[in-house]
Amino acid sequence: MPRILAPLLAGATYARLLHLLVGWIFAGVVLMVYPGTYHKSLGEIVVAGAAVDTALLALVALVPATRRAEGVQARLLLLPDREEDIAAESSRTWADRRRTAGWLIGRVLLGSVVGFATAFGLTSGYDLLTGPDSFWYLPLAPVLVLGYGWLVVSAGRLQLAMAVRLLGPSPAERLAEAELRAERLLERNRLARELHDSIGHALTVTVLQAGAAREVGDQAFTAKALEVIEETGRRAMEDLERTLVLLRETPEGAAGNGTATEQPGLDQLPALFDTARSAGSPVEARIEVSAGALPGVLSRESYRIVQEGVTNALKYAPGEPVSVRIAVQGGQLELHCANRPPVGGVPARPAGGAAGKGGKGLRGIRERATLLGGEATAGVSGDGGGEWVLAVRLPLRLGS
């Protein structure tokens, strides 16, 4: 019994009934306006009305905005389980217009059936219950109510299925939505790498500086360490603010001004190297290419790759010399970062293999290189020197 009565008491049933009756009202208005229905039989009136309704609805479906308006109305009144099952976009193709026309005609047809059933059911029920033999028909009242209720429930469910089928996203819209989700996922991954690289580098430098200041105990060294910590923290805050700006849903162009959205490039590497030197690790850098000669995305990603390499050197081999070389050879940008292992052993990182094997930082380097059409390797050099070497090769022409 609860399964029988529950749908009749649901708010969605009456919202869908309203949606159905709108279609019936449209058909009634057309019949009242359309001339030539006087002195006609009921069958002739129905045929004429159906022909006029079909022609008008087919013309209305040609307007691109009709599909959007019908989709919004269907979402509000038919109450689908998922709103995205019913599109709220204007028609873009003739296939969309044909489906919209089918939806409009089907909606008016089904609404007319429910509307006439409502009108005749109410009048017939009233006549039965108020007639001379109403006492005998009184037990039929619950049956009539129940039957009408389930007619509305079934018609509402059928109309919802029609809306999903005819107003649902087209294959092109589904493909566009899938591409948009993929782009958002890639953007999240990129922002995660940005935060890992910038904040990870800042925390590494801060920990090393604070530890060295505590061990040395020299006032001048401590003052210098605090200065480096302050500058590193400020840069990390700028990187964090830049990432938050990208995450916020702001109007187009609202975040286009100011330094918050500016991305670091190779021109900021000297400051990065100075920070590493102040942390106690000598850095020998040879940059044989100017930042202005590279595409913006290549300069930005190269900076992040070198930043991760230097951060790893500070983290796993503090105080040991770091060698960085950036050059162009054979139409490719080569990034080379090497450091000696700490005294008493090799770096505490996996030896050999691709950069994707190991921590998140090395995996992020490999992802950056792959997205730019290049490759990245990291591991202990095989020349007997025992250095940890990060080597990245990126094509100068993206997509080549």
Solvent accessible surface area in square Angstrom, and as a share of the most:
residue,aa,sasa,rsa
1,M,149,0.66
2,P,105,0.66
3,R,215,0.78
4,I,74,0.38
5,L,74,0.37
6,A,58,0.45
7,P,22,0.14
8,L,22,0.11
9,L,142,0.71
10,A,41,0.32
11,G,57,0.55
12,A,28,0.21
13,T,12,0.07
14,Y,123,0.47
15,A,23,0.18
16,R,36,0.13
17,L,29,0.14
18,L,100,0.50
19,H,0,0.00
20,L,0,0.00
21,L,39,0.20
22,V,58,0.33
23,G,2,0.02
24,W,69,0.24
25,I,103,0.52
26,F,68,0.28
27,A,11,0.08
28,G,26,0.25
29,V,70,0.40
30,V,14,0.08
31,L,48,0.24
32,M,153,0.68
33,V,116,0.67
34,Y,82,0.31
35,P,99,0.62
36,G,47,0.45
37,T,21,0.12
38,Y,171,0.65
39,H,197,0.88
40,K,103,0.44
41,S,64,0.41
42,L,137,0.68
43,G,45,0.43
44,E,94,0.42
45,I,41,0.21
46,V,83,0.48
47,V,107,0.61
48,A,32,0.25
49,G,4,0.04
50,A,55,0.43
51,A,63,0.48
52,V,32,0.18
53,D,13,0.07
54,T,59,0.34
55,A,56,0.43
56,L,74,0.37
57,L,10,0.05
58,A,40,0.31
59,L,115,0.57
60,V,69,0.39
61,A,1,0.01
62,L,82,0.41
63,V,81,0.47
64,P,57,0.36
65,A,56,0.44
66,T,17,0.10
67,R,1,0.00
68,R,120,0.44
69,A,59,0.45
70,E,19,0.09
71,G,0,0.00
72,V,61,0.35
73,Q,53,0.24
74,A,0,0.00
75,R,61,0.22
76,L,120,0.60
77,L,38,0.19
78,L,0,0.00
79,L,78,0.39
80,P,19,0.12
81,D,147,0.76
82,R,138,0.51
83,E,99,0.44
84,E,100,0.45
85,D,32,0.16
86,I,0,0.00
87,A,6,0.05
88,A,16,0.12
89,E,75,0.34
90,S,39,0.25
91,S,7,0.05
92,R,158,0.58
93,T,66,0.38
94,W,159,0.56
95,A,43,0.33
96,D,3,0.01
97,R,44,0.16
98,R,159,0.58
99,R,44,0.16
100,T,0,0.00
101,A,18,0.14
102,G,32,0.30
103,W,0,0.00
104,L,10,0.05
105,I,58,0.29
106,G,16,0.15
107,R,11,0.04
108,V,12,0.07
109,L,118,0.59
110,L,27,0.13
111,G,0,0.00
112,S,17,0.11
113,V,81,0.47
114,V,1,0.00
115,G,0,0.00
116,F,94,0.39
117,A,32,0.25
118,T,21,0.12
119,A,37,0.28
120,F,131,0.55
121,G,42,0.40
122,L,122,0.61
123,T,76,0.44
124,S,56,0.36
125,G,11,0.11
126,Y,145,0.55
127,D,92,0.48
128,L,63,0.31
129,L,65,0.32
130,T,81,0.47
131,G,24,0.23
132,P,140,0.88
133,D,79,0.41
134,S,30,0.20
135,F,155,0.64
136,W,189,0.66
137,Y,85,0.32
138,L,107,0.53
139,P,96,0.60
140,L,81,0.41
141,A,24,0.18
142,P,88,0.55
143,V,95,0.55
144,L,82,0.41
145,V,107,0.61
146,L,67,0.34
147,G,43,0.41
148,Y,67,0.25
149,G,15,0.14
150,W,74,0.26
151,L,68,0.34
152,V,6,0.03
153,V,7,0.04
154,S,59,0.38
155,A,6,0.04
156,G,1,0.01
157,R,124,0.45
158,L,95,0.47
159,Q,0,0.00
160,L,32,0.16
161,A,57,0.44
162,M,38,0.17
163,A,0,0.00
164,V,57,0.33
165,R,166,0.61
166,L,39,0.19
167,L,0,0.00
168,G,0,0.00
169,P,25,0.16
170,S,11,0.07
171,P,112,0.71
172,A,69,0.54
173,E,19,0.08
174,R,136,0.50
175,L,110,0.55
176,A,48,0.37
177,E,75,0.34
178,A,42,0.33
179,E,91,0.41
180,L,67,0.34
181,R,137,0.50
182,A,51,0.39
183,E,107,0.48
184,R,122,0.45
185,L,98,0.49
186,L,98,0.49
187,E,67,0.30
188,R,143,0.52
189,N,64,0.33
190,R,44,0.16
191,L,7,0.04
192,A,59,0.45
193,R,25,0.09
194,E,7,0.03
195,L,54,0.27
196,H,71,0.32
197,D,7,0.04
198,S,4,0.02
199,I,47,0.24
200,G,26,0.25
201,H,12,0.05
202,A,8,0.06
203,L,109,0.54
204,T,14,0.08
205,V,0,0.00
206,T,39,0.23
207,V,103,0.59
208,L,42,0.21
209,Q,2,0.01
210,A,50,0.39
211,G,22,0.22
212,A,33,0.25
213,A,14,0.11
214,R,192,0.70
215,E,135,0.61
216,V,85,0.49
217,G,61,0.59
218,D,69,0.36
219,Q,160,0.71
220,A,74,0.58
221,F,70,0.29
222,T,44,0.25
223,A,60,0.46
224,K,106,0.45
225,A,1,0.01
226,L,108,0.54
227,E,99,0.44
228,V,15,0.09
229,I,39,0.20
230,E,102,0.46
231,E,64,0.29
232,T,6,0.03
233,G,30,0.29
234,R,113,0.41
235,R,85,0.31
236,A,13,0.10
237,M,126,0.56
238,E,97,0.44
239,D,17,0.09
240,L,59,0.29
241,E,69,0.31
242,R,21,0.08
243,T,5,0.03
244,L,67,0.33
245,V,16,0.09
246,L,68,0.34
247,L,93,0.46
248,R,122,0.45
249,E,179,0.80
250,T,64,0.37
251,P,104,0.65
252,E,184,0.82
253,G,57,0.55
254,A,63,0.49
255,A,30,0.24
256,G,55,0.53
257,N,130,0.67
258,G,52,0.50
259,T,102,0.59
260,A,33,0.26
261,T,35,0.20
262,E,100,0.45
263,Q,57,0.25
264,P,6,0.04
265,G,8,0.08
266,L,5,0.03
267,D,102,0.53
268,Q,87,0.39
269,L,0,0.00
270,P,73,0.46
271,A,32,0.25
272,L,4,0.02
273,F,4,0.02
274,D,82,0.42
275,T,11,0.06
276,A,0,0.00
277,R,102,0.37
278,S,31,0.20
279,A,17,0.13
280,G,45,0.43
281,S,0,0.00
282,P,72,0.45
283,V,13,0.07
284,E,116,0.52
285,A,36,0.28
286,R,130,0.47
287,I,64,0.32
288,E,96,0.43
289,V,21,0.12
290,S,72,0.46
291,A,26,0.20
292,G,80,0.77
293,A,73,0.57
294,L,17,0.08
295,P,56,0.35
296,G,58,0.55
297,V,48,0.28
298,L,0,0.00
299,S,9,0.06
300,R,43,0.16
301,E,9,0.04
302,S,0,0.00
303,Y,18,0.07
304,R,2,0.01
305,I,1,0.01
306,V,4,0.02
307,Q,6,0.03
308,E,7,0.03
309,G,5,0.05
310,V,0,0.00
311,T,4,0.03
312,N,11,0.05
313,A,0,0.00
314,L,0,0.00
315,K,104,0.44
316,Y,73,0.28
317,A,1,0.01
318,P,69,0.43
319,G,40,0.39
320,E,28,0.12
321,P,47,0.30
322,V,3,0.02
323,S,43,0.28
324,V,2,0.01
325,R,54,0.20
326,I,0,0.00
327,A,3,0.02
328,V,60,0.35
329,Q,89,0.39
330,G,84,0.81
331,G,47,0.45
332,Q,50,0.22
333,L,0,0.00
334,E,29,0.13
335,L,6,0.03
336,H,71,0.32
337,C,7,0.04
338,A,2,0.02
339,N,4,0.02
340,R,134,0.49
341,P,32,0.20
342,P,40,0.25
343,V,146,0.84
344,G,85,0.81
345,G,38,0.37
346,V,102,0.58
347,P,4,0.03
348,A,89,0.69
349,R,29,0.10
350,P,63,0.40
351,A,80,0.62
352,G,36,0.34
353,G,44,0.42
354,A,35,0.27
355,A,0,0.00
356,G,18,0.18
357,K,136,0.57
358,G,37,0.36
359,G,43,0.41
360,K,143,0.61
361,G,7,0.07
362,L,7,0.04
363,R,99,0.36
364,G,9,0.08
365,I,4,0.02
366,R,112,0.41
367,E,66,0.30
368,R,4,0.01
369,A,0,0.00
370,T,82,0.47
371,L,113,0.56
372,L,16,0.08
373,G,45,0.43
374,G,19,0.18
375,E,105,0.47
376,A,8,0.06
377,T,71,0.41
378,A,8,0.06
379,G,8,0.08
380,V,52,0.30
381,S,28,0.18
382,G,88,0.85
383,D,121,0.63
384,G,75,0.72
385,G,55,0.53
386,G,20,0.19
387,E,60,0.27
388,W,7,0.03
389,V,28,0.16
390,L,7,0.04
391,A,36,0.28
392,V,1,0.01
393,R,95,0.35
394,L,0,0.00
395,P,10,0.06
396,L,51,0.25
397,R,196,0.72
398,L,80,0.40
399,G,76,0.73
400,S,95,0.61
